[in-house]
């Protein structure tokens, strides 16, 4: 068997930037140059490896990777390129590739650079690689500067409008509404207001044969999916729905610089929204601001996992512990009964030693009664209602203003202190008591903090100067109340639109179902508000005889708990309770689409929970929140 003949690899690469340099960089020219060189120098068994339109900062290029696979397999004797920049424009990685070729015994020839590793090492080769990287870095800076200038002028920097918009035929720099897609976008927002999660929305859209954004844009001949085969044009994903629900562009704004890319990276990555540049009212809106803000609040409060226990509770994400500040989660089953109760998320732990347990339906009824009473009072005495709401809104805003002013003063004091420290460090440096290196480090830290303080101070001063009076907030709340005729059937959207938060205190007598329990309802814009002469009790006060009877039962329970009889009882009937729970879950009616609701894994077993209170519960499922 004859000796295996190795190949001579002729490698060509062309990037988009190289195309601007003329025909001398073209793939055709490179191939002609390499083939002519091979013939003149007697290289045989040549094979071309080509990458067209790919940056030299990337090393996952298809042609380059195939060539390196042949190198690894020992099938290459020589690599010939036009110049070293064809290998790449990252001097560190190019150096690693050249070292690998040396170890494998592969000859490298760069014709225009006069490099031939068989003729000995070239001392200037590292500098050439470094200059090649500088070229890529400089080109990247120039391209970025063009995009920065365009983006900061309020123009769209994205090449394709998002789903819901199309480029104007008369002026491609402007966007017009795609009415067919806009109908779907508004439907998605409305389904979210109705309490549906992204997965439920996807299921409904797929059932109705609604085209996914990529397929819709492909059908119109726009977007990034024109040459991609889409297997299922109706298979929506939760990520797509979540992205639609978070896009500010649907408010009619231009949002630039949402992503960033280093010149060595092959893909862009998202940056924090603080770095975005937003220009308002640049195109026709698809979603109004009120709907958009309400959807963001609902999605922040409600997180869902499929568990088969039905839709989320309307108050999910709005109920908090008055003692530790933690969110209260909804437990769907308690003592093997389908009675939903809110329980503190930090219980039991050192952060909160009390469950602050409250019946979810009773709490919702309390909120409904309160809102209905406010509605009746506003209808009967509109002037008095307006004065009370304005006073409350003014008080709330005054407190916020006081906090902002206090924070501003702290920032100003720290800025003055930093100025003194910077001056002192400079004096010590000029006197020779502070070395140059130490001065540079200290001064750099001070300057960084000083710049951040200047930004924070500017934002606080602007916020204080533009602080509205209480009248605006009061008017917004009154318009919300007048918006609804009745509050008997509260849903997720209504609760999030009207309520800021609900604070639940522990019962006056811990563990007693009939004990009174304080609940504070904070409304959006004004805070807490109760109409005059309206008293709302979360639980009807029991008759004196009934109260005595329940107190006796409670004392008996405490005695059983102390003697261990209660634990023995619960252990004896544990299996029966679990069977009953499975039966109850099977009896629940299915929710629309694929059942999705909040699920929060129980942190404690029945045994650990049973020793806390006479109405101890076994929480198995509760509400948690989704992305």
C-alpha positions, -999 to 999 in steps of 0.1 A, spaced: 0 0 0 14 34 -10 21 63 12 -9 86 19 -6 118 -1 -15 149 21 -34 178 7 -23 214 3 -52 235 18 -59 268 0 -80 289 23 -100 320 13 -121 343 35 -141 374 27 -160 395 53 -186 423 46 -160 449 55 -134 434 31 -160 438 2 -156 476 6 -118 473 -1 -124 464 -38 -119 433 -60 -84 426 -47 -101 411 -16 -128 391 -35 -130 353 -32 -124 349 -69 -92 370 -67 -79 350 -37 -85 317 -54 -67 328 -86 -38 341 -65 -35 309 -44 -38 286 -74 -11 305 -94 12 303 -64 6 266 -60 15 259 -96 46 280 -96 59 264 -64 50 228 -73 22 222 -48 -1 193 -58 -33 178 -45 -47 212 -36 -81 217 -21 -100 249 -15 -116 258 19 -138 290 16 -157 313 40 -176 340 22 -191 370 41 -179 359 76 -159 381 100 -123 372 109 -131 378 145 -151 345 145 -133 311 145 -164 289 141 -164 296 103 -176 265 84 -147 264 59 -121 271 85 -135 244 108 -135 218 80 -98 227 72 -88 224 109 -106 190 111 -84 178 82 -54 192 101 -63 173 132 -67 141 112 -32 145 98 -43 150 62 -28 185 56 8 192 47 6 229 40 -19 258 43 -17 287 19 -35 320 24 -34 354 8 -23 371 41 -25 363 78 -57 384 83 -75 356 63 -68 332 92 -84 357 116 -83 391 132 -79 380 169 -42 379 175 -44 356 205 -64 330 187 -44 333 155 -13 327 177 -30 295 191 -38 283 156 -2 288 144 12 270 175 -12 241 167 1 240 131 37 239 143 30 210 166 12 191 138 40 199 114 18 218 90 35 244 68 19 279 67 24 303 38 9 339 38 18 352 3 14 389 7 30 390 42 60 370 30 55 344 57 66 308 52 71 288 84 95 264 65 119 293 61 121 299 99 101 320 123 91 356 114 97 379 144 72 404 130 44 379 127 29 386 162 28 424 153 11 416 120 -16 396 139 -20 425 164 -24 450 135 -50 428 119 -70 428 152 -66 466 154 -82 468 119 -112 448 131 -115 468 163 -113 501 144 -139 489 118 -162 479 146 -159 514 163 -167 531 130 -198 510 124 -209 515 160 -205 553 158 -228 554 127 -254 533 146 -251 555 177 -255 587 157 -285 573 139 -301 558 171 -296 589 192 -313 610 165 -345 590 171 -343 568 140 -349 531 140 -317 511 141 -332 477 136 -333 464 101 -368 448 105 -398 462 124 -412 440 151 -443 419 146 -473 443 143 -455 469 122 -443 472 86 -420 497 68 -438 525 51 -437 520 13 -432 557 8 -407 562 36 -388 530 48 -375 548 78 -411 550 92 -433 522 106 -470 517 99 -493 494 117 -499 459 103 -536 457 111 -538 419 107 -511 414 133 -523 443 155 -556 424 161 -536 394 174 -514 416 196 -544 433 212 -560 399 217 -529 387 236 -530 417 259 -567 412 266 -562 375 274 -535 385 299 -559 409 315 -584 381 317 -560 361 339 -545 338 312 -508 330 313 -485 328 282 -489 290 279 -527 293 280 -525 320 254 -503 299 231 -528 270 234 -558 292 225 -540 308 195 -529 274 182 -564 261 186 -577 290 165 -550 285 138 -535 319 143 -502 322 124 -470 327 144 -452 360 138 -424 344 118 -447 327 94 -469 358 91 -439 380 82 -426 353 58 -460 353 40 -457 391 36 -421 388 24 -406 407 53 -385 398 84 -358 373 91 -377 341 83 -380 345 45 -356 317 37 -364 294 66 -387 264 65 -414 266 92 -428 232 100 -458 243 121 -471 278 113 -495 278 143 -471 265 170 -468 295 194 -442 296 221 -445 312 256 -413 331 249 -429 348 219 -460 358 238 -439 371 267 -418 392 243 -449 407 227 -463 416 262 -431 434 271 -424 454 239 -426 492 244 -427 496 207 -464 488 208 -469 521 227 -458 539 196 -422 544 209 -388 538 193 -366 518 216 -329 517 205 -298 500 218 -316 471 235 -286 449 225 -249 452 224 -221 433 206 -184 431 211 -164 429 178 -151 395 187 -186 381 195 -207 363 169 -240 372 185 -255 403 202 -267 401 238 -294 421 256 -284 449 280 -303 464 310 -332 486 301 -315 515 319 -291 517 289 -320 518 263 -327 550 245 -365 556 241 -381 581 218 -418 585 225 -447 588 199 -427 580 168 -453 558 152 -490 549 157 -495 529 189 -511 495 190 -516 493 228 -526 522 251 -504 531 281 -530 521 307 -534 486 293 -497 481 289 -489 492 325 -517 470 339 -504 439 320 -468 445 333 -482 447 369 -502 415 364 -472 396 350 -450 409 378 -474 397 404 -487 364 390 -465 334 383 -479 302 370 -471 266 368 -494 239 355 -509 219 383 -545 213 375 -560 234 403 -576 260 382 -570 297 373 -550 321 395 -568 339 422 -577 376 414 -557 388 444 -525 368 437 -494 389 441 -512 418 459 -514 403 494 -485 408 518 -476 400 554 -479 431 577 -451 419 599 -423 406 576 -434 422 543 -433 388 525 -459 380 498 -488 357 509 -492 327 487 -525 309 480 -528 273 494 -556 256 474 -563 228 498 -564 231 536 -572 202 560 -582 182 529 -609 207 521 -608 228 489 -608 261 508 -582 285 494 -563 305 520 -534 330 518 -504 322 539 -472 341 546 -443 329 523 -418 332 551 -437 310 575 -425 290 593 -390 306 597 -371 330 618 -383 358 595 -419 352 603 -432 329 631 -469 334 622 -488 323 591 -511 353 589 -535 328 574 -567 343 559 -595 328 538 -590 339 502 -628 341 494 -634 362 526 -606 386 516 -619 390 481 -654 396 495 -639 422 519 -622 440 490 -655 439 470 -675 453 499 -649 481 504 -649 491 467 -687 489 465 -690 512 496 -665 536 480 -686 536 448 -718 543 466 -702 571 486 -687 587 455 -722 586 438 -740 600 468 -715 627 478 -692 634 449 -678 667 462 -670 653 497 -655 622 481 -633 643 458 -620 664 488 -612 633 509 -594 615 480 -574 646 472 -564 650 508 -553 614 510 -534 616 477 -517 647 488 -507 631 521 -493 601 503 -474 622 478 -461 645 505 -446 614 522 -430 603 490 -416 638 485 -402 638 520 -384 606 513 -370 618 480 -357 651 496 -341 631 525 -323 609 500 -313 638 479 -297 655 509 -277 623 517 -264 622 481 -254 659 483 -235 653 515 -217 624 501 -208 643 470 -193 671 491 -174 646 511 -160 630 479 -149 664 467 -129 669 499 -114 634 496 -103 640 460 -87 673 469 -69 657 499 -56 628 477 -43 652 451 -24 673 477 -9 641 492 1 630 457 18 664 448 36 664 482 50 629 474 33 611 504 10 592 481 27 570 453 15 574 417 0 539 415 -19 543 447 -31 577 438 -44 565 404 -64 537 421 -79 559 448 -87 587 424 -103 563 400 -126 549 426 -136 584 438 -142 596 403 -164 566 395 -185 571 426 -187 609 420 -200 604 385 -227 579 397 -237 604 424 -240 632 399 -264 611 379 -285 601 409 -286 637 422 -298 649 387 -325 623 386 -337 631 421 -338 669 415 -357 664 383 -382 641 401 -387 666 429 -391 696 405 -417 677 384 -435 662 414 -472 666 408 -497 678 433 -522 654 450 -550 665 427 -537 645 397 -535 612 416 -569 619 432 -585 624 398 -570 592 385 -584 572 413 -619 587 410 -619 579 373 -610 543 381 -639 540 405 -663 556 380 -651 532 354 -670 503 369 -707 500 377 -703 472 402 -675 454 421 -694 422 429 -673 401 404 -637 412 408 -612 397 383 -574 399 380 -574 430 359 -597 450 381 -578 441 413 -545 451 398 -559 483 384 -574 494 416 -552 480 444 -516 487 452 -513 461 480 -531 444 508 -515 440 542 -527 411 564 -521 411 601 -521 381 624 -554 372 641 -559 388 675 -560 352 689 -535 331 669 -551 298 658 -587 308 664 -609 309 633 -635 332 649 -609 358 661 -608 392 645 -581 400 620 -570 433 607 -566 439 570 -552 471 554 -561 478 517 -539 503 499 -554 516 467 -535 529 437 -527 566 437 -542 574 472 -532 546 497 -557 535 523 -593 549 521 -625 540 540 -657 561 534 -672 578 565 -698 558 584 -688 526 566 -675 499 588 -664 467 572 -656 436 594 -637 408 576 -657 382 597 -691 386 613 -688 386 651 -701 354 665 -728 354 692 -716 353 728 -727 318 733 -709 306 701 -678 324 711 -677 306 745 -682 273 728 -653 278 704 -630 290 732 -637 258 750 -629 238 719 -597 257 715 -586 250 750 -593 213 745 -572 213 714 -543 229 733 -545 202 759 -544 174 732 -515 191 715 -495 193 748 -502 156 756 -494 143 721 -529 130 715 -534 154 686 -503 141 668 -514 105 672 -548 113 658 -533 129 627 -509 100 621 -538 76 623 -559 93 596 -530 105 574 -536 80 546 -574 87 546 -568 124 542 -545 119 513 -571 98 495 -597 124 502 -574 151 487 -570 131 455 -608 127 452 -613 164 457 -588 173 430 -604 148 406 -638 165 412 -625 200 403 -639 213 369 -613 217 342 -601 253 335 -602 266 299 -574 252 276 -546 235 294 -551 241 331 -526 265 344 -525 282 378 -502 291 405 -483 263 423 -461 267 453 -447 235 467 -455 229 503 -426 235 525 -438 214 554 -453 180 560 -487 176 577 -469 167 609 -450 199 612 -480 220 603 -504 203 625 -487 214 656 -493 251 651 -529 260 655 -564 244 660 -572 251 624 -538 239 612 -536 232 575 -518 210 551 -509 234 523 -502 214 491 -505 239 463 -503 277 463 -499 306 440 -464 316 429 -454 340 401 -444 337 364 -421 352 339 
